[in-house]
Amino acid sequence: MTTRINAVSRAGSVDDIVVPFADCHITTEAQDAALRVLQSGWVTTGREVAAFESEFAEAVGAAFGIGVSSCTQGIELALRSLGLPADSLVLSSTMTFCGAVQAIVHAGHRPVLVDVDPATGMPTPGTVRDAVRAFGPPAALTVVHWAGDLADVPALAEAAGVPLDRVVVDAAHAIGTYAGTTPVGSGCGATCFSFYATKNLPLGEGGMITTDDPARAEWLRKARLHGMTADAWRRYLPGGSWRYNVADAGLKANMTDLQAAMGRAQLGRLPTWQRRRAEIAARYDEHLANVPGIWRPHRPDPMDGTHAWHLYPIRIQLNGRVDRDEIIAGLSERGIGTSVHFIPVHRLAYFGQAALIPAHGLAGADAMFEQLLSLPIYPRLTDQQIDAVCAALTDLAHQALSGRGTE
């Protein structure tokens, strides 16, 4: 029989949360930048987007940046830019957000879901080779730096038999991730970043594609706005021409000047925010080091790279006495917000037909999913809040392992 954990007598409603899971901090400087754009008379794609693209690309060591409406749209556009035949096979980790796999479908291709190592949450060369043996050689590969940890992109590409220029890196979690001393954002075909409300550089919405290929960058700039050869800003500038052409199918996926102005201001805070995320992860590490049944997150060897700490995902292994969801409920009743990243894509109904899944299943991802729990981590999280999270988690783990609780 499963033991149920005791919790404080609290309703557990949203109003009672004392440590929210996420915090979208828009700085005063970013608010001022937004107001400046709102007062300028031009709020859609224009000078601010161009400036943010240049500044962000420089920050991650890429030659070009292309501002887009979301990381999901960025992945779709990056795949479209490859010019692959329709229904090409594209490998994707199953341990990712559903939108990243939907982007493959919307680009006109067939996702092949790849299993992960439960210790890292990411595919290995071995699981990639398993997928290739099951379904044949892919035309392209998407790689996610899950939670902000470092994926070995070259090794995964080699295992897939895919050249680096046909790898699309999903860096939604990886603003601040480094491979060695090089920030994620260059060295492969295209890298896609997210500025969603919970991300390391939050704007609420928005994304960026980075690439070192000038021809690809030019194609992406057109494709993000219907494939038009000239956007509205250039057409409406004094002396600009109203004429334009459309040579390729495009999307409505452009970034606005309002988002970009905020992004430029937020970018200046990123180094400080990343240091704080590392401090929070270290404090969690210290508190949870000896808690029975709690496995701390994987991270790269310091000689290999740097974790961005977008997430702090623990694994809970309490010998079957209590499951992960009961821990979530216990923390919630104590006013602590948590989440799970992610429901493996192969367990979502739509992808049973939209994606290719090995007949023997994806056991690594299934095992990991049952144990996953993401703890709060964001720059304004206080030491006192971290300590409260760890104290509650420690108490609940000890309750579970001792068999205390109610039937």
Secondary structure, 3 states (H helix, E strand, C coil): CCCECCCCCCCCCHHHCCECCCCCCCCHHHHHHHHHHHHHCCCCCCHHHHHHHHHHHHHHCCCEEEEECCHHHHHHHHHHCCCCCCCCEEEEECCCCHHHHHHHHHCCCEEEEECCECCCCECCHHHHHHHHHHHCCCCEEEEECHHHCCCCHHHHHHHHCCCHHHEEEECCCCCCCEECCEECCCCCCEEEEECECCCCCCCECCEEEEECCHHHHHHHHHHCECCECCCHHHHHCCCCCCCCCECCCCCECECCHHHHHHHHHHHCCHHHHHHHHHHHHHHHHHHHCCCCCEECCCCCCCCCEECCCCCEEEEECCCCCCCHHHHHHHHHHCCECCECCCCCHHHCCCHHHHCECCCCCCHHHHHHHCCEEEECCCCCCCHHHHHHHHHHHHHHHHHHHHCCCEC
